[in-house]
C-alpha cells in the first residue's frame, strides 16, 4: 500500500500538528527565554533579545523603587547596542 503524499508545511511537534496559536506562544516563550539569557551573557545576546530587555527596563522605570536600577541596566544595554553597531550619538 502506498503512502499518501503529505502536504508541505511545518513538521508536527508533540506528535500532532500545532495550531498557529501554539506556534505563536512557543515563539514568544523562546523570545522571553532569550531575553532572560541576555542579562547573563550580553556580548553573545541577539539584538532582538537586547531590545526586549530594554523594553522591560523601560516598563520597570515607572516603579519608583526600581527606577534607578532599571535606568542603569537600560543604559548598559543601550551602550552594548551602540558598541555593537558602531553608532555615534551626538
N, CA, C and O of each residue as an XYZ file, in Angstrom:
360
protein
N       0.847     -1.175      0.000
C       0.000      0.000      0.000
C       0.891      1.237      0.000
O       1.837      1.321      0.783
N       0.600      2.177     -0.858
C       1.395      3.399     -0.952
C       0.911      4.427      0.059
O      -0.277      4.535      0.362
N       1.881      5.175      0.566
C       1.519      6.258      1.479
C       1.062      7.453      0.667
O       1.618      7.756     -0.389
N       0.053      8.121      1.169
C      -0.429      9.332      0.509
C       0.605     10.433      0.688
O       1.282     10.500      1.714
N       0.722     11.285     -0.302
C       1.673     12.397     -0.222
C       1.225     13.366      0.870
O       0.048     13.708      0.977
N       2.181     13.793      1.666
C       1.866     14.735      2.734
C       1.887     16.147      2.191
O       2.629     16.467      1.263
N       1.061     16.979      2.788
C       1.060     18.391      2.420
C       2.354     19.020      2.918
O       2.800     18.717      4.025
N       2.961     19.886      2.125
C       4.166     20.559      2.608
C       3.810     21.522      3.733
O       2.699     22.050      3.777
N       4.727     21.742      4.616
C       4.482     22.679      5.711
C       5.332     22.352      6.910
O       6.316     21.619      6.809
N       4.956     22.889      8.029
C       5.719     22.669      9.247
C       5.574     21.220      9.701
O       4.491     20.642      9.602
N       6.660     20.635     10.196
C       6.537     19.272     10.716
C       5.752     19.263     12.025
O       5.754     20.239     12.774
N       5.092     18.162     12.280
C       4.308     18.039     13.517
C       5.250     18.015     14.715
O       6.336     17.438     14.650
N       4.831     18.636     15.795
C       5.601     18.636     17.026
C       4.692     18.050     18.101
O       3.486     18.299     18.107
N       5.261     17.287     18.989
C       4.473     16.622     20.029
C       3.473     15.652     19.415
O       2.389     15.458     19.965
N       3.810     15.052     18.307
C       3.051     14.023     17.583
C       1.733     14.513     16.969
O       1.030     13.731     16.330
N       1.395     15.772     17.150
C       0.213     16.321     16.484
C       0.564     17.690     15.926
O       1.405     18.386     16.494
N      -0.053     18.086     14.840
C       0.244     19.406     14.284
C      -0.114     20.516     15.279
O      -1.121     20.442     15.983
N       0.733     21.538     15.316
C       0.497     22.669     16.217
C      -0.412     23.677     15.522
O      -0.351     23.863     14.307
N      -1.239     24.309     16.307
C      -2.070     25.380     15.757
C      -1.213     26.642     15.668
O      -0.144     26.714     16.276
N      -1.674     27.620     14.924
C      -0.920     28.866     14.808
C      -0.819     29.559     16.171
O       0.172     30.234     16.447
N      -1.823     29.399     17.013
C      -1.779     29.970     18.363
C      -0.660     29.330     19.174
O       0.070     30.021     19.884
N      -0.526     28.016     19.069
C       0.532     27.321     19.799
C       1.909     27.713     19.281
O       2.838     27.892     20.068
N       2.049     27.847     17.954
C       3.332     28.269     17.385
C       3.696     29.661     17.867
O       4.853     29.921     18.198
N       2.717     30.562     17.911
C       2.950     31.918     18.398
C       3.365     31.924     19.853
O       4.277     32.653     20.242
N       2.697     31.109     20.660
C       3.020     31.015     22.085
C       4.444     30.507     22.268
O       5.186     31.042     23.092
N       4.835     29.490     21.521
C       6.196     28.963     21.628
C       7.226     29.999     21.190
O       8.296     30.109     21.789
N       6.903     30.748     20.157
C       7.809     31.793     19.686
C       8.003     32.867     20.752
O       9.125     33.309     20.999
N       6.909     33.283     21.379
C       7.011     34.278     22.451
C       7.801     33.734     23.638
O       8.570     34.467     24.260
N       7.617     32.460     23.953
C       8.348     31.845     25.058
C       9.847     31.792     24.751
O      10.668     32.080     25.622
N      10.205     31.425     23.515
C      11.626     31.410     23.136
C      12.224     32.808     23.211
O      13.353     32.972     23.671
N      11.480     33.818     22.765
C      11.967     35.199     22.818
C      12.159     35.646     24.263
O      13.134     36.331     24.572
N      11.239     35.265     25.152
C      11.347     35.623     26.561
C      12.565     34.955     27.198
O      13.300     35.594     27.951
N      12.778     33.678     26.900
C      13.936     32.966     27.445
C      15.240     33.573     26.934
O      16.209     33.687     27.685
N      15.267     33.961     25.664
C      16.459     34.612     25.104
C      16.719     35.943     25.798
O      17.867     36.310     26.046
N      15.649     36.659     26.107
C      15.786     37.935     26.798
C      16.388     37.719     28.194
O      17.261     38.478     28.614
N      15.931     36.700     28.905
C      16.465     36.419     30.239
C      17.935     36.008     30.170
O      18.728     36.391     31.029
N      18.299     35.227     29.147
C      19.701     34.830     28.989
C      20.573     36.012     28.601
O      21.771     36.009     28.882
N      20.000     37.022     27.962
C      20.768     38.187     27.522
C      21.380     38.917     28.712
O      22.482     39.453     28.599
N      20.690     38.948     29.844
C      21.224     39.610     31.025
C      22.497     38.912     31.503
O      23.407     39.562     32.015
N      22.560     37.591     31.336
C      23.695     36.814     31.817
C      24.905     36.904     30.895
O      26.043     36.910     31.363
N      24.664     36.973     29.586
C      25.759     36.944     28.621
C      25.490     37.964     27.524
O      25.115     37.603     26.409
N      25.679     39.214     27.837
C      25.324     40.317     26.941
C      26.055     40.293     25.604
O      25.413     40.531     24.581
N      27.361     40.018     25.548
C      28.042     40.066     24.254
C      27.527     39.065     23.220
O      27.619     39.322     22.020
N      26.989     37.935     23.664
C      26.506     36.942     22.707
C      24.994     37.013     22.484
O      24.455     36.255     21.677
N      24.318     37.895     23.175
C      22.859     38.006     23.048
C      22.490     38.615     21.698
O      23.232     39.426     21.144
N      21.339     38.214     21.184
C      20.862     38.775     19.912
C      20.350     40.196     20.134
O      19.998     40.583     21.248
N      20.320     40.962     19.044
C      19.788     42.326     19.134
C      18.333     42.313     19.593
O      17.910     43.170     20.370
N      17.576     41.339     19.108
C      16.167     41.234     19.489
C      16.020     41.023     21.000
O      15.145     41.610     21.636
N      16.884     40.180     21.562
C      16.829     39.924     22.999
C      17.211     41.182     23.783
O      16.601     41.486     24.808
N      18.219     41.909     23.300
C      18.629     43.138     23.987
C      17.520     44.177     23.929
O      17.254     44.862     24.916
N      16.876     44.295     22.778
C      15.768     45.247     22.667
C      14.615     44.857     23.583
O      13.948     45.724     24.147
N      14.375     43.541     23.735
C      13.355     43.084     24.677
C      13.707     43.451     26.107
O      12.838     43.819     26.897
N      14.988     43.347     26.434
C      15.456     43.738     27.774
C      15.262     45.230     28.001
O      14.826     45.650     29.073
N      15.586     46.028     26.991
C      15.407     47.481     27.117
C      13.937     47.805     27.332
O      13.591     48.634     28.174
N      13.072     47.145     26.563
C      11.636     47.369     26.720
C      11.185     47.040     28.143
O      10.392     47.772     28.737
N      11.696     45.935     28.680
C      11.323     45.534     30.039
C      11.810     46.559     31.064
O      11.083     46.901     31.997
N      13.036     47.047     30.891
C      13.584     48.017     31.831
C      12.825     49.338     31.781
O      12.621     49.978     32.813
N      12.412     49.743     30.596
C      11.613     50.969     30.480
C      10.298     50.810     31.237
O       9.843     51.745     31.894
N       9.690     49.631     31.147
C       8.476     49.370     31.903
C       8.703     49.425     33.403
O       7.839     49.880     34.151
N       9.869     48.961     33.843
C      10.178     48.972     35.277
C      10.468     50.372     35.793
O      10.396     50.607     36.999
N      10.794     51.307     34.906
C      11.096     52.672     35.343
C       9.888     53.389     35.926
O      10.042     54.407     36.601
N       8.695     52.876     35.679
C       7.506     53.508     36.241
C       7.379     53.237     37.737
O       6.624     53.922     38.427
N       8.102     52.253     38.239
C       8.095     51.928     39.664
C       9.195     52.739     40.343
O      10.370     52.545     40.033
N       8.849     53.640     41.259
C       9.862     54.490     41.895
C      10.971     53.719     42.614
O      12.109     54.183     42.676
N      10.642     52.549     43.155
C      11.644     51.758     43.874
C      12.681     51.149     42.933
O      13.813     50.891     43.342
N      12.305     50.920     41.686
C      13.197     50.253     40.730
C      13.730     51.197     39.663
O      14.479     50.777     38.781
N      13.356     52.451     39.733
C      13.668     53.393     38.666
C      15.165     53.534     38.407
O      15.600     53.445     37.259
N      15.953     53.750     39.444
C      17.393     53.968     39.270
C      18.097     52.721     38.731
O      18.935     52.811     37.833
N      17.752     51.571     39.281
C      18.368     50.324     38.822
C      17.990     50.035     37.385
O      18.843     49.667     36.577
N      16.703     50.200     37.057
C      16.237     49.953     35.690
C      16.919     50.900     34.712
O      17.282     50.494     33.608
N      17.094     52.148     35.104
C      17.760     53.125     34.236
C      19.214     52.723     33.989
O      19.701     52.823     32.863
N      19.904     52.273     35.028
C      21.300     51.859     34.885
C      21.424     50.635     33.970
O      22.310     50.581     33.116
N      20.541     49.664     34.152
C      20.581     48.456     33.324
C      20.253     48.801     31.879
O      20.921     48.323     30.962
N      19.231     49.628     31.666
C      18.872     50.045     30.309
C      20.040     50.777     29.657
O      20.289     50.602     28.464
N      20.753     51.590     30.418
C      21.919     52.287     29.885
C      22.995     51.316     29.424
O      23.601     51.510     28.370
N      23.234     50.264     30.217
C      24.215     49.245     29.831
C      23.795     48.547     28.536
O      24.622     48.283     27.663
N      22.510     48.257     28.428
C      22.001     47.586     27.235
C      22.132     48.476     25.994
O      22.520     48.008     24.924
N      21.811     49.731     26.148
C      21.926     50.669     25.025
C      23.394     50.828     24.631
O      23.714     50.873     23.443
N      24.283     50.913     25.616
C      25.710     51.021     25.306
C      26.210     49.803     24.533
O      27.051     49.932     23.645
N      25.695     48.624     24.869
C      26.074     47.411     24.139
C      25.639     47.506     22.676
O      26.402     47.156     21.775
N      24.424     47.977     22.442
C      23.961     48.133     21.054
C      24.783     49.185     20.308
O      25.102     49.004     19.133
N      25.121     50.268     20.979
C      25.932     51.327     20.352
C      27.303     50.779     19.981
O      27.799     51.026     18.881
N      27.916     50.034     20.902
C      29.232     49.447     20.639
C      29.162     48.425     19.503
O      30.032     48.393     18.633
N      28.137     47.606     19.518
C      27.972     46.540     18.541
C      27.794     47.086     17.126
O      28.338     46.533     16.170
N      27.045     48.154     16.998
C      26.720     48.675     15.675
C      27.511     49.944     15.329
O      27.251     50.595     14.317
N      28.474     50.278     16.184
C      29.340     51.452     15.957
C      28.529     52.713     15.681
O      28.796     53.444     14.727
N      27.546     52.953     16.522
C      26.689     54.127     16.384
C      27.348     55.314     17.064
O      28.105     55.150     18.020
N      27.061     56.496     16.573
C      27.539     57.712     17.234
C      26.337     58.511     17.686
O      25.402     58.747     16.919
N      26.373     58.916     18.917
C      25.300     59.728     19.484
C      25.866     61.130     19.682
O      26.900     61.319     20.323
N      25.182     62.080     19.131
C      25.757     63.411     19.285
C      24.917     64.520     18.833
O      25.322     65.679     18.926
